Amino acid sequence: MTTPNREAPKGPAAGGPPRTGPGAWMAGPSLEKPSNFTESGKRLLRSLRPERALIVIGLLLTTVSVALTVAGPKILGNATDLIFNGAISSKLPEGADKEQVVEGLRERGDGDFADMVSSMDVVPGEGIDFGAVGRVLLIALAIYLAASLLAVFQGRVTTKVVQRAMYRLRAQVQAKLSRLPLSYFDRQQRGEVLSRVTNDIDNLSQSMQQTLSMAANSLLTIVGVLAMMLWISPLLALVALVTVPLSMIVAAKIGGRSKPQFIQQWASTGKLNAHIEEMYTGHTLVSVFGRRDEAAETFTEQNDKLYQASFKAQFISGLIQPAMMFIGNVNYVLVAVIGGLRVANGSLSLGDVQAFIQYSRQFTQPLSQLASMANLVQSGVASAERVFGLLDAEEQRPDLEEPATLEHVEGRVAFERVNFSYKEDEPLIEDLSLTVEPGQTVAIVGPTGAGKTTLVNLLMRFYELNGGRITLDGVDIARMSRADLRSRTGMVLQDAWLFGGTIADNIAYGNAGATRERVLEAAKATQVDPFVRTLPDGYDTVLDEEGGTVSAGEKQLITIARAFLAEPAILILDEATSSVDTRTEVLIQRAMRSLRQGRTSFVIAHRLSTIRDADLILVMEGGSIVEQGTHDELIEANGAYQRLYAAQFAEAVTT
């Protein structure tokens, strides 16, 4: 093939599926399945199965890192105890026994201070042991450094897990796009599909990157910190746990309200991208027909919907963080007050209370992180659902496991009682039979919507038949692989398609292994060479996707040269000369005659003057062949063809 499936006809005007125009496109029914966050979330997790080994390594690194981080406050608490005990001991009489000091304090009526001193590890008069404090601080520094290094390695592992998963997902989407039937793209906006392939996968990647690392770290931190809190003081741990149910309720309530907004946000993003893509590619026509204001209004409407959905999603989910912060501060106050009382009566050391306050902060922080992850999770799963919707779309019928092959194609094509319809209740082609001999040129003419382009699309297996069969050299094309069938076919469409690259690359697209000499031969044979040589960079002139550096007629010539270079057994020309002037058309017709030599050719034409030399002309109306024969035979028959020809001749005379 020389052109992608995207160039197939659009809408009933070309015998294609019904479409309703740009305005109704935007308001058309969505092809997305109903939202199912639970199932989409599970499916997303299942996509990580191939990375089980790396996930286990990441969890081990996270576990050790969290364990070291959790141990830090307790060790710092020991340093605080050494300083506090030394400060208290410096105020006690040197040389006295600790028990004697405590008894003395009780005799003076200072029982609270006596209780505190009795619970402390002090040597009266000794003071602060700065050497011991320094050693403890060095241990804490080493622990925190090790925890940080492990966290770095864990982040690297998580990044590899996520990016590998996204790599596979992109590959699945690309493979899926190649298996989707043309009818899928006829019903979907191109910008909407592109949004799923790019924006949604990128958003999913970012969401997974942040949530996977944060979720594991937060959950392990909660477990580790809770264990340390229970070890230090079950009473204070109970106080800290009182706020957990409240935190969970708040997060669930807020997350539940933000979920539908995230779904709407990404649906609106796809619609807005689709509108922008349509307006950008059709900018000239929008301007010519004075629809710029209307396009701007549609953009404003879609942009407003996206703004509203994004604002609500982000604002509602953003309420989680301040709510959790407030609950955490309440917990901090309760722990500080009760902990101070426990230190005063000697039940806890100052270092333990300090460590517990740090743990209470560490305990509420991961809870806040888990709660604030709701917006990331909601957004990521919403994008995943849209991507999965694409992956779950109905595919074209797969090729046979052992498809039929043709070593040499002569080009005999037969339509045997073919039936086809885009809608079940609206048949387009019924009981059509036709035989084309090798090397024949068959022209297909008829009014708009007669099914001309549909006929060649069925030959290319862009659509599957509802009944009957089409054979190539006696082999049912349904038994051949699509790639094999299309590799034998060259196609030039009315809408010239060029990709970003040089003119030489665009011509060579029809034959990847073609040499520069063969590219030049094809260009000369199809009248491309004269205008290319006038360009500063010649065949190395770089074209953008719209081919803006060459005219519409010159773009068509390049696509014809592409088909020439492909040397197909079957040639399909769908109004291939419609974009060129009369002089160029004459030159192209000469080139076409040599191009069609020895090849079975199907020519769809509106200009009947271009197909007078065809071996067979088919006149189609309403999906049926109403007349067939040569030009002279059909003129003599004085039927539908003669009326079409006379109408064009009369139009040419009046103009």
C-alpha positions in Angstrom: 0.0 0.0 0.0 1.0 3.5 -0.6 -1.4 5.3 1.8 -2.6 4.6 5.3 -6.2 3.5 6.0 -7.0 7.0 7.3 -7.5 8.1 3.8 -10.6 6.0 3.3 -13.9 7.8 2.5 -15.7 9.8 5.2 -19.4 9.7 5.5 -22.4 8.8 3.3 -21.3 11.2 0.6 -18.6 8.7 -0.3 -20.6 5.6 0.5 -19.1 5.5 4.0 -20.8 5.3 7.4 -23.0 8.2 8.4 -21.4 11.2 10.0 -23.1 14.4 11.0 -20.6 17.2 10.5 -18.3 19.1 12.9 -21.0 20.5 15.1 -22.7 17.2 15.7 -19.4 15.4 16.0 -18.9 17.3 19.3 -22.3 16.5 20.6 -22.3 12.9 19.4 -22.6 9.9 21.8 -19.4 8.8 23.6 -18.0 5.4 22.8 -16.6 5.1 26.3 -17.8 2.3 28.6 -19.5 3.1 31.9 -17.1 4.0 34.6 -15.8 1.1 36.7 -13.0 2.3 38.9 -12.6 -0.9 40.9 -12.2 -3.1 37.8 -10.0 -0.5 36.0 -7.8 -0.3 39.1 -7.4 -4.1 39.3 -6.6 -4.2 35.7 -4.0 -1.5 36.1 -2.3 -3.5 38.9 -2.4 -6.6 36.8 -0.4 -4.8 34.1 2.5 -4.6 36.6 2.8 -8.4 36.9 5.8 -8.7 34.6 7.7 -6.5 37.0 7.1 -8.7 40.0 10.8 -9.2 40.7 11.6 -5.5 40.6 8.5 -4.7 42.7 9.8 -7.1 45.4 13.2 -5.5 45.3 11.6 -2.1 45.6 9.5 -3.2 48.6 12.6 -4.6 50.3 14.4 -1.4 49.8 11.4 0.6 51.0 11.1 -1.6 54.1 14.7 -1.2 55.2 14.6 2.5 54.5 11.4 3.0 56.5 12.7 0.8 59.3 15.9 3.0 59.6 13.8 6.2 59.4 11.5 4.9 62.1 14.4 4.1 64.3 15.8 7.7 64.0 13.5 9.5 66.5 14.1 6.9 69.2 17.8 7.3 68.8 17.5 11.1 68.9 15.3 10.6 72.0 18.3 8.9 73.6 20.5 11.9 72.8 17.9 14.1 74.4 17.8 11.9 77.5 21.6 12.1 77.8 21.5 15.9 77.6 18.5 16.3 79.9 19.9 13.8 82.5 23.3 15.5 82.4 21.7 18.9 82.9 19.7 17.6 85.9 22.7 15.7 87.4 24.8 18.8 87.3 22.3 20.4 89.7 22.5 17.5 92.2 25.2 17.4 94.9 28.4 15.8 93.7 29.4 12.5 95.3 25.9 11.8 96.7 24.1 8.6 96.0 21.0 8.8 93.7 18.8 7.2 96.3 20.0 9.7 99.0 19.2 12.6 96.7 15.7 11.3 96.0 15.0 10.8 99.7 16.3 14.3 100.4 14.0 15.8 97.8 11.0 13.9 99.3 11.9 15.2 102.8 11.9 18.7 101.5 8.4 18.1 100.1 9.5 18.1 96.4 7.9 14.8 95.6 7.2 15.4 91.9 10.8 16.3 91.2 11.9 13.3 93.3 9.7 11.0 91.2 11.2 12.4 88.0 14.8 12.0 89.3 14.2 8.4 90.5 13.1 7.4 86.9 16.1 9.0 85.3 19.6 7.5 84.7 21.6 10.2 86.5 24.9 10.4 88.5 24.7 13.4 90.9 27.2 16.1 90.0 28.5 14.3 86.8 27.0 16.7 84.2 26.5 16.2 80.4 28.5 13.4 78.7 29.1 15.2 75.4 31.1 12.2 74.1 28.2 9.9 74.5 25.8 12.5 73.0 28.2 12.8 70.0 28.3 9.1 69.4 24.5 8.9 69.5 24.2 11.7 67.0 26.7 10.1 64.7 24.7 6.9 64.8 21.5 8.9 64.0 23.2 10.6 61.1 24.4 7.3 59.6 21.0 5.8 59.9 19.3 8.8 58.2 22.0 8.8 55.5 21.5 5.1 54.8 17.7 5.5 54.7 18.1 8.3 52.2 20.4 6.3 49.9 18.0 3.3 50.1 15.1 5.6 49.2 17.0 6.8 46.1 17.6 3.3 44.9 13.9 2.5 45.7 12.9 5.5 43.6 15.0 4.3 40.7 13.4 0.8 40.9 9.9 2.3 41.0 10.7 4.5 38.0 11.9 1.5 36.0 8.7 -0.5 37.0 6.4 2.3 35.9 8.2 3.2 32.7 8.4 -0.4 31.6 4.7 -0.8 32.2 4.0 2.3 30.2 6.3 1.1 27.5 4.2 -2.1 27.2 1.0 -0.1 27.4 2.1 2.2 24.5 3.1 -0.9 22.5 -0.3 -2.5 23.2 -2.1 0.7 22.1 0.0 0.9 18.9 -0.7 -2.8 18.1 -4.4 -2.2 18.9 -4.6 0.7 16.5 -3.3 -1.5 13.7 -6.0 -4.1 14.5 -9.0 -1.7 14.7 -11.3 -1.6 11.7 -11.7 1.6 9.7 -15.2 1.9 11.0 -13.8 2.7 14.5 -11.9 5.7 13.2 -15.0 6.8 11.2 -16.9 7.0 14.4 -14.2 8.6 16.5 -12.6 12.0 16.3 -8.9 11.8 15.6 -8.1 14.3 18.4 -10.0 12.1 20.9 -8.0 9.0 19.9 -4.7 11.0 20.0 -5.7 12.3 23.5 -6.1 8.8 24.8 -2.8 7.6 23.3 -0.8 10.6 24.5 -2.4 12.7 27.3 -4.0 9.8 29.1 -1.0 7.6 29.0 1.3 10.4 30.2 -1.1 11.3 33.0 -1.3 7.6 34.0 2.5 7.4 34.0 2.8 10.4 36.3 0.1 9.2 38.6 1.6 5.7 38.9 5.1 7.1 39.4 4.0 9.2 42.4 1.4 6.8 44.0 3.4 3.6 43.8 6.4 4.9 45.7 4.3 7.0 48.1 1.8 4.3 48.8 4.4 1.6 49.9 6.4 4.1 51.9 3.3 5.5 53.6 1.8 2.1 54.5 5.1 0.8 55.9 5.7 4.0 57.8 2.3 3.7 59.4 3.0 0.1 60.5 6.6 0.9 61.8 5.6 4.1 63.6 2.6 2.5 65.2 4.8 -0.3 66.6 7.3 2.2 68.0 4.4 4.3 69.6 3.0 1.2 71.2 6.4 0.3 72.6 7.0 3.7 74.0 3.6 4.4 75.5 0.4 2.4 74.8 -1.7 5.2 76.4 -0.3 7.9 74.0 -0.6 5.5 71.1 -4.3 5.1 71.9 -4.6 8.9 71.9 -3.0 9.1 68.5 -5.1 6.3 67.1 -8.3 8.1 68.0 -7.9 10.4 65.1 -7.4 7.7 62.5 -11.1 6.8 61.9 -11.9 10.5 61.6 -9.1 10.8 59.0 -10.4 7.9 57.0 -13.9 9.1 57.0 -12.9 12.6 55.8 -10.7 11.2 53.0 -13.4 8.8 51.8 -16.0 11.5 51.8 -13.9 14.0 49.9 -12.4 11.4 47.5 -15.9 10.1 46.6 -17.0 13.6 45.6 -13.9 14.2 43.5 -14.1 10.9 41.5 -16.8 11.9 39.0 -15.1 15.2 38.4 -11.8 13.5 37.4 -13.7 11.3 34.9 -15.3 14.4 33.4 -12.0 16.2 33.4 -10.3 13.7 31.1 -13.4 13.2 29.0 -13.5 17.0 28.4 -9.7 17.0 27.7 -10.3 14.5 24.9 -13.1 16.5 23.4 -11.2 19.7 23.5 -8.2 18.2 21.9 -10.4 16.7 19.2 -11.9 20.1 18.4 -8.5 21.9 18.4 -7.1 19.2 16.0 -10.1 19.6 13.7 -9.9 23.4 13.6 -6.1 23.4 13.1 -6.1 20.9 10.2 -9.2 22.7 8.7 -8.0 26.2 9.5 -8.2 27.4 5.8 -11.8 26.1 5.3 -12.9 27.5 8.7 -11.6 30.9 7.6 -13.0 30.7 4.1 -16.5 29.8 5.3 -16.5 32.4 8.0 -16.8 29.9 10.8 -14.0 31.3 13.0 -16.4 32.8 15.5 -18.4 29.6 15.6 -15.2 27.5 16.1 -14.1 30.0 18.8 -17.4 29.6 20.5 -17.2 25.8 20.4 -13.6 26.0 21.8 -14.8 28.4 24.6 -17.6 26.0 25.4 -15.4 22.9 25.6 -12.6 24.9 27.4 -15.2 26.1 29.9 -16.3 22.5 30.5 -12.7 21.4 31.0 -12.1 24.3 33.4 -15.2 23.5 35.5 -14.4 19.8 35.7 -10.7 20.4 36.4 -11.4 23.1 39.0 -13.9 20.9 40.8 -11.7 17.9 40.7 -8.6 19.6 41.9 -10.3 21.8 44.5 -12.4 19.0 46.0 -9.5 16.6 46.2 -7.3 19.4 47.5 -9.5 19.8 50.6 -8.0 16.5 51.8 -4.6 17.9 52.7 -5.8 20.8 54.9 -8.4 18.6 56.6 -5.8 16.0 57.4 -3.4 18.8 58.6 -6.1 20.0 61.0 -6.7 16.5 62.4 -2.9 16.0 62.7 -2.6 19.2 64.7 -5.3 18.2 67.1 -3.5 14.9 67.6 -0.2 16.8 68.1 -1.8 18.9 70.9 -3.3 15.9 72.7 0.0 14.0 72.6 2.0 17.0 73.8 -0.3 17.7 76.8 -0.6 14.1 78.0 3.1 13.4 77.3 4.1 16.4 79.4 2.0 15.1 82.3 3.6 11.7 82.0 7.1 13.2 82.1 6.2 15.2 85.1 5.1 12.2 87.1 8.1 10.1 86.0 6.2 7.7 83.8 8.1 8.6 80.7 11.4 10.2 79.9 11.7 13.5 78.1 13.4 11.8 75.2 10.6 9.3 74.9 8.0 12.0 74.7 10.1 13.9 72.2 10.4 10.7 70.1 6.7 10.1 70.5 5.8 13.5 69.2 8.0 12.9 66.2 6.3 9.6 65.7 2.9 11.2 65.9 4.0 13.6 63.2 5.3 10.7 61.2 2.1 8.8 61.8 -0.2 11.6 60.6 2.0 12.5 57.6 1.6 9.2 55.7 -2.1 9.2 56.5 -2.2 12.7 54.9 -0.2 11.4 52.0 -2.4 8.5 51.5 -5.5 10.7 51.6 -4.0 13.3 49.3 -3.1 10.5 46.9 -6.8 10.3 46.2 -6.7 12.9 43.5 -3.7 11.2 41.8 -5.4 7.8 42.0 -8.7 9.2 40.8 -7.1 11.0 37.9 -4.8 8.1 37.0 -7.6 5.5 37.0 -9.8 7.8 35.0 -7.1 8.0 32.3 -6.5 4.2 32.6 -10.2 3.6 32.0 -10.1 5.7 28.8 -7.0 3.8 27.6 -8.6 0.5 28.4 -11.7 1.6 26.5 -9.5 1.9 23.4 -7.8 -1.5 24.1 -11.2 -3.1 24.5 -12.7 -1.7 21.3 -14.0 -4.3 18.9 -11.2 -5.4 16.5 -11.3 -6.3 12.9 -11.6 -10.0 12.2 -8.1 -11.6 12.7 -6.2 -13.1 9.8 -6.2 -16.9 9.5 -3.4 -18.7 11.3 -2.4 -20.2 8.0 -3.5 -17.7 5.4 -3.5 -18.4 1.7 -0.6 -16.9 -0.3 0.0 -16.1 -3.9 3.6 -16.3 -5.1 2.7 -14.5 -8.3 -0.3 -12.3 -8.8 -1.8 -12.0 -12.2 -4.5 -9.7 -11.1 -7.8 -11.4 -11.9 -10.4 -9.9 -9.5 -13.9 -11.3 -9.1 -16.8 -10.0 -7.0 -19.2 -12.9 -6.4 -22.7 -11.9 -5.1 -21.3 -9.3 -2.7 -23.5 -7.8 0.0 -22.4 -5.0 2.3 -24.0 -2.4 4.5 -22.7 0.1 7.1 -25.9 -0.3 9.0 -27.9 -3.6 9.3 -31.1 -2.0 8.2 -29.6 0.1 5.4 -28.1 -2.1 2.7 -25.7 -0.3 0.4 -24.4 -3.1 -2.0 -26.6 -6.0 -2.8 -25.9 -9.1 -4.8 -23.1 -7.5 -6.8 -21.1 -9.6 -9.2 -18.2 -8.5 -11.3 -15.1 -10.1 -13.0 -12.0 -8.1 -14.0 -9.4 -9.8 -16.1 -5.7 -9.3 -15.5 -4.4 -6.1 -16.9 -7.8 -4.5 -17.4 -8.6 -1.0 -16.4 -12.0 -0.7 -14.8 -13.5 2.7 -14.3 -16.2 3.2 -11.7 -18.5 6.1 -12.1 -21.8 7.2 -10.7 -23.4 9.9 -8.5 -22.1 10.7 -5.0 -23.0 8.0 -2.5 -23.4 5.3 -5.1 -20.8 3.0 -3.4 -17.9 3.5 -5.7 -15.2 4.0 -3.1 -16.9 1.4 -0.9 -16.3 -1.1 -3.6 -12.5 -0.7 -3.6 -12.5 -0.5 0.2 -14.0 -3.9 0.2 -11.3 -5.1 -2.2 -8.7 -3.7 0.3 -10.5 -5.4 3.2 -10.9 -2.1 5.0 -14.4 -3.4 5.7 -15.6 -7.0 5.8 -18.4 -8.3 3.6 -21.9 -9.1 4.9 -22.3 -11.8 2.2 -20.6 -13.2 -0.9 -16.9 -13.1 -1.5 -14.1 -11.4 -3.5 -11.4 -13.4 -5.1 -7.9 -12.5 -6.3 -6.7 -15.0 -8.9 -9.3 -17.4 -7.6 -8.3 -17.1 -3.9 -10.8 -15.6 -1.5 -9.2 -12.5 -0.2 -10.8 -13.2 3.3 -8.3 -16.2 3.4 -5.3 -14.0 2.7 -3.6 -11.9 5.3 -4.4 -8.2 5.1 -0.7 -7.3 4.9 -0.1 -9.7 2.0 -3.2 -8.4 0.2 -2.4 -4.8 0.6 1.2 -5.3 -0.3 0.0 -6.3 -3.8 -2.1 -3.1 -4.1 -1.2 0.5 -4.8 -3.6 3.2 -3.9 -3.8 6.9 -4.8 -6.6 8.8 -3.2 -8.3 12.1 -3.8 -6.9 13.5 -0.6 -3.1 13.4 -1.0 -1.4 12.3 2.2 2.2 13.3 2.9 4.2 12.9 6.1 6.9 15.1 7.6 10.1 14.3 5.7 11.8 14.9 2.4 10.2 14.6 -1.0 12.4 11.6 -1.7 11.3 9.9 1.5 7.7 10.5 0.6 8.1 8.9 -2.8 10.1 6.0 -1.4 7.3 5.3 1.2 5.8 3.1 -1.5 8.9 0.9 -1.6 11.2 1.0 1.5 14.1 -0.6 -0.2 14.1 1.7 -3.3 17.4 3.2 -4.4 17.7 6.9 -5.1 17.9 6.1 -8.9 14.5 4.3 -8.8 13.0 7.2 -6.9 14.2 9.6 -9.6 12.8 7.3 -12.3 9.4 7.2 -10.6 9.5 11.0 -10.3 10.3 11.5 -13.9 7.6 9.1 -15.1 4.9 10.9 -13.1 5.9 14.5 -13.9 7.3 15.2 -10.4 10.8 15.8 -11.5 10.3 19.1 -13.3 8.8 21.0 -10.3 11.1 19.4 -7.8 14.2 20.6 -9.6 12.9 24.2 -9.2 13.0 23.8 -5.4 16.2 25.0 -3.6 16.8 21.6 -2.0 15.4 19.5 -4.8 14.4 16.0 -3.6 15.8 16.8 -0.2 13.2 19.5 0.4 11.6 18.8 3.7 7.8 18.8 3.8 5.6 19.3 6.9 2.6 17.0 7.5 0.4 19.3 5.5 2.9 19.6 2.6 2.8 23.4 2.8 5.8 23.9 0.6 4.2 22.4 -2.5 0.8 23.0 -4.1 -2.2 20.6 -3.9 -1.5 19.4 -7.5 2.1 18.8 -6.7 1.2 16.8 -3.6 -1.0 14.6 -5.7 1.8 14.1 -8.2 4.1 12.9 -5.3 1.5 10.4 -4.2 1.2 9.1 -7.8 5.0 8.7 -7.9 4.8 6.8 -4.7 2.3 4.4 -6.2 4.4 4.1 -9.4 7.5 3.1 -7.3 5.6 0.5 -5.4 5.0 -1.5 -8.6 1.7 -3.0 -7.4 -0.2 -5.8 -9.1 -3.5 -4.0 -8.5 -3.8 -0.3 -8.8 -6.6 1.8 -7.3 -7.0 5.4 -8.3 -9.7 7.3 -6.4 -10.2 10.5 -8.4 -6.4 10.8 -8.4 -6.3 13.8 -10.9 -8.9 15.9 -9.2 -6.4 18.4 -7.7 -4.3 19.1 -10.8 -4.8 21.6 -13.6 -5.8 20.5 -17.1 -2.3 20.6 -18.6 -0.9 18.6 -15.7 -3.8 16.2 -15.9 -2.9 15.4 -19.5 0.7 14.7 -18.5 -0.5 12.5 -15.6 -2.8 10.5 -17.9 0.1 9.7 -20.1 2.1 8.5 -17.0 -0.9 6.6 -15.8 -1.2 4.7 -19.1 2.4 3.4 -18.6 1.7 2.8 -14.9 -1.4 0.7 -15.6 0.5 -1.4 -18.2 0.2 -5.1 -17.1 -1.7 -4.2 -13.9 -5.4 -4.6 -13.0 -6.6 -1.0 -12.3 -9.7 0.4 -10.7 -10.2 4.0 -11.4 -12.9 6.0 -9.6 -13.6 9.1 -11.6 -16.0 12.0 -11.7 -14.4 13.5 -14.8 -15.6 11.1 -17.4 -13.2 12.5 -20.0 -10.3 10.9 -18.0 -11.6 7.3 -18.4 -12.7 7.1 -22.0 -9.9 4.6 -22.8 -10.9 2.3 -19.9 -11.4 -1.4 -20.8 -14.5 -1.5 -18.8 -16.7 1.2 -17.3 -19.1 0.4 -14.4 -21.9 2.8 -13.7 -23.1 2.5 -10.1 -26.3 3.8 -8.5 -27.5 2.9 -5.1 -24.8 0.3 -4.5 -25.6 -1.6 -7.7 -24.0 -1.8 -11.1 -26.7 -0.4 -13.5 -24.6 -0.4 -16.6 -21.2 -1.7 -17.8 -19.3 -1.6 -21.0 -16.8 0.6 -22.9 -17.2 4.3 -23.4 -18.5 3.9 -26.9 -20.9 1.1 -25.9 -22.3 3.0 -23.1 -22.8 6.2 -25.1 -24.7 4.2 -27.7 -26.8 2.6 -25.0 -28.1 6.1 -24.3 -28.6 5.3 -20.6 -27.3 6.5 -17.2 -23.7 6.9 -18.4 -24.8 8.9 -21.5 -26.8 11.2 -19.2 -23.8 11.7 -16.9 -21.5 12.4 -19.9 -23.9 14.8 -21.5 -24.4 16.7 -18.3 -20.6 17.1 -17.9 -20.2 18.1 -21.5 -23.0 20.7 -21.2 -21.4 22.0 -18.0 -18.0 22.3 -19.8 -19.6 24.2 -22.7 -21.5 26.7 -20.4 -18.3 27.4 -18.4 
